[in-house]
Structures are given as C-alpha cells and as structure tokens.
Amino acid sequence: MTYQDRVVDIELAARLRATGAVVLEGPKACGKTATARQVAASEVLLDIDAGARQAIAVDPALVLGGATPRLIDEWQLAPAIWNHIRRAVDDRGQPGQFILTGSAVPADDITRHTGAGRITRLRMRPMTLFETGHADGAISLARLLDGEPVRSADPGLTVADLAERVAVGGWPGFRGHTVEQSLRAVRDYLDEIRRVDIGRVDGTRRDPDKVGRLLRSLARNVATYAAATTLAADAGGADGALDDDTVREYLGALERLMIVEDQPAWAPHLRSRSRTRRAAKRHFVDPSLAVAALRATPDRLLGDLNLLGFLFESLVVRDLRVYAQASEAHVLQYRDNTGLEIDAIVETTEGRWAAFEIKLGPGQIDEGASTLLKFADRIDMTKCGNPSVLGVIVGTGYGYVRDDGVSVIPIGALRP
C-alpha cells in the first residue's frame, strides 16, 4: 500500500535534526513503523525478530549498529536497550541516530534515565480527516491561532459521511477496506486489547470480561466527565459493580497502551466568581474504538444522534490533537461550577489560545456561539490575553465569521 503522508512527518524530521534519538509513541496500528521507515536508513523489528531480542539479552549493542537513523521497532519488548541507546547517542555526539517506535509505555523505572537533551518523545495518533483525504484543508488551525479569519466553501461532508468516518476511524492499515471490513477489523483490534495486550503491558493478568465491560462503559460515556466510580457502577455485571480500584488499574493500563487519552482541564484566570473544575474528559484515541465496543454501525449511529454527537466531538478532539501538536499546542477543555462547559481549548506554548464548541449539526451553531460568548465574558483577558478565535466546529456547511465575531468551522475544512 502506498504511504500516505502524515502530519507527524514534518515533526519527526525536525526532531531528528535536533536530537540523537526520537521515541515515536502511539497505539498499535496507527502507522508508526510506516512513518519511521520513510526516514530510517536501517531497521530492526523486535516484534518479529526473535534473534534480535535474544541478541539484546546478551549484548544490546549488537543491534545498534547500522546506517542511521536506525529504526528500533517496538523497543519496549526489550526495554534493556534504552540505556544502551542513551549511551550510544552520547558516544556518537550526532543528532538523528535512532528512531524508537513503541505501542506501550514501559514501566517508569525503565526510562528513569530520561535522556534529556538526547532522546525526545513524539506522540502519534490515528489519521485525521485531512490525512485520509476527507477534509480539503481550506482552514488551517495554525493560521487560526495567528488570527486569520475563517472562510471556506462547503467541503461536502454529510452527517451520514461523518457517521461512517466515526465508525471506521483513522487506522491506516484499513484504508481500502469496505465499511463492513473496517468495522470487523476494529472490533478484532479491540478484542485483542481486551484479551491479550492489557495483560502484556505490565505482565499482570486481567479478566478479559471485566475489561470488555469497562470498554463498553467508556464507550457509553465518551466525551463526558464520568468518574471512575461512575464507570465502575456502569460496568457492573451479574457479579455486581466493578471495584473502583480495579477500574482505575484497568484505566491506567489502557492509558499505557495509548488506547484511551483523556482531555485535561484548562485553568484560566477568571474575572467572575466562577470556579473551574479539574476533571478530565474521557476519550478513546479514536472514536471507532467506542463504536467497536458498542458493536454499533453507521446506520445505528444515525438512529441515535445524541450518541453520534458525542462521538463526533471525540473525532474532532482527535483531529485537533494532531493539528495542535504540529503547532506545539495542547488540547484542553473547560468546565466551571456553574455548569458552563467549552468542548476544546487549544493553547500554545507561547500562551496563545482558541476556544471551540463542537456541534454536529448547523442547527446548534447559535447555541454554541452563545456558550462561547458567555465563556469569553468570564475570562480575564488582561492575564490570559485575547483568544485567537472563538469558533463552533460543525460537521457540515460553510466556514465563515458571524456578526457576533464567532467563527463557524466545518471539520471537513480543517487542517494543521
């Protein structure tokens, strides 16, 4: 299959020019190996090369020789190699020596020698609508953060198209599959997580049935602030609710597999008496995992627009994370004690920020704009600075700036 350019390509090249090694992290099947191979000059694939794993057990330096950048794929399968790579980078004194890919975060003590200044981490996620060719890219997030006004034609996406993209997801290996084939593949992927991967991540056996119930509960509560206690009660079976500590342990393992990626809270300076809440929002790394956990289909999603709305929000957050990372920004969210919520806050390292409400249908634009204006009135702009944009990200329609200053941004027009 022909390689599809990824947003992270430019980031990876820049990191290799600046540091000795780059750790390219992300959930399995998001395309890490294919992306690394575009710039690697040699490789060792630890997931399929048992000989290489045995060599590392004897002398890790044996697998570090070769043309650079040298790809060490699924390095966490032989974590002893970390310190040897760190030392090799020191000894060689040149940037761009290694690319390490990994689909699970190893125990903290493995990387306690962080390699600061030598090794940098780069997160990779499933493909965005822009990367899969379902967004025309007329509106750039980077330019929005620079204050450029919104203007775009209707990209042509329908609600039915979005239901399909939510269900199929952004998995590069499934490009060219039919919808039915993709749905089955994502279900199989999630089943492997439930039965095998969640136990391998730290060598702890976990009950696949309980993991499956938790995954379904996460799917029912996607893009919400559901607490671990809520998930424990919701994931109950014939034997009653799950134990709260068990749920927290399982969530930690799923985070290390990079299958779930919660959305942290933004804590701005307020000029009102409102108080911000610190809870994170729940998301899978790709909304198709929620669809798979519920064993849903695009047609079923179209019959439940409330659920589709939450899943669409999760899809937008996925895409915003990829685009924001390219601008050295993070995707956060806001909620205060009055119940006012903002779906996504994009904040750069320099402190520029933008606020977005996410609405599936154009009939909700007025509601989203009203929420954004109420929110802006609570922010102390003298300390936070003015927002680069207040925008409602929608599933369909045109991109434009309303008379009240709020931008309307179709997801099918958005790019980095």
Steps between C-alpha positions, in 0.01 A plus 500: 500500500631844407611708797260781588673816620441571869498824696762356731750453212622859527519480879705179485747647252544809715558295815761284327692811398507618859547192722685171499192277521125535461245277673194483274215388724140416424242221507576196292388521134506881489783490243816553706718248320397617152566861597839420653600302192463809283813645661679197652813373326500161677273313736448222750144382570488361851141375479587249226877452537553253784871488419533871562323469835738220598799708393381787717483266798868416446641829370256781410770683306483224235176642354602866509742487208378594155431800283332788678235593583458141619145389577450290814139388461291411810799571722297445820515124431869517597510794742861433601598667175396846627817578694719361222337732251546789738871420533540450123350844439745648751798321345414595142416860577288540187125560451272262316652169615190299598124484464329288764138408443277367775132417548516473877659717765742290709528521875639831624816347645609381155535856374599663826812620319290724281760584242417869526666680214577167332161331456169669422148357495252556220136388524329351196128436468265347240444696180297820493236582240759718325746209483240253370392745230159576650583865580607753240720704735363843412532613864831468684504468879846658508370803311193519723736523796672785317167679472415429135123528438298195402376460145426178312258342257288206611737197494202280414495264799158377613393368839494152344860547385601602851325200654705280270828676582427473872434127467792419268758717674840617389692171488737508201509123459126494431512743208339338200280276716125507467308645793401151611860378483621801698236455771601137540870590508453760774293255705777242466755765598308587815448134583875444484547791739246345738631144489877538452657844489369635829667209680827530310547868575636424847474122533187516715211268420169683467150360452413546129128508579541781750727689260235465230232635733720797586565569131126501433445734794768735367326490162166591656669787685729627225558878504359528853648555846406155631693423818658162569223430750237568231678270255527230767126505565413521129730207415334270749398150403333203664762521775416865572690822440871490431729602781602867474868417543474232230356756260783744576756224446343401166483863389868538582584199284287630211678836527837325478375325185400848378147374428336761719618861513310723736466873437636711788338812641609856421543729799479861379493816706134592554350837572176348628432308819475175308742222593653262249466124532809282459343176372615372161271395216499136392608412146628203306797586279264442205119506511480176301608316816188622677289389206669160506447462875127564448494280189328784320484586129465826309128432451449445872686823574271690263210365706652640820613855424569571866765226511629603158542854630728382782697281259533788254642713781754225569595489131553877496714481815710228333561723197562810709764314701692410185473850353577672832810289560639624168472855642649400837161538662281287726127422493324562830139561610319727745225447755409711799278465804206667323487223240650707218709275276723561197575191295857584393763758590813504284790671679850549362822500698516879451160543663285566190167324529178424317168366625269268309155359546435182299156451345398231255221693330470860374183543704718506814729784389306770686520297821873448461563867425299609804703268724829631362403865553386429855830322565707784352325743732631302800865494390741764630649606168754725672669184632405238241516718190230522237403175328629448149158370407170397655361236268222248459634190324216340306453186297357657187468831320712807425776675692444866588508761776166594654394855578570436870862408419463126554647287218324201348748230396397183312716207608534404135697821438744475792871418476817568706 
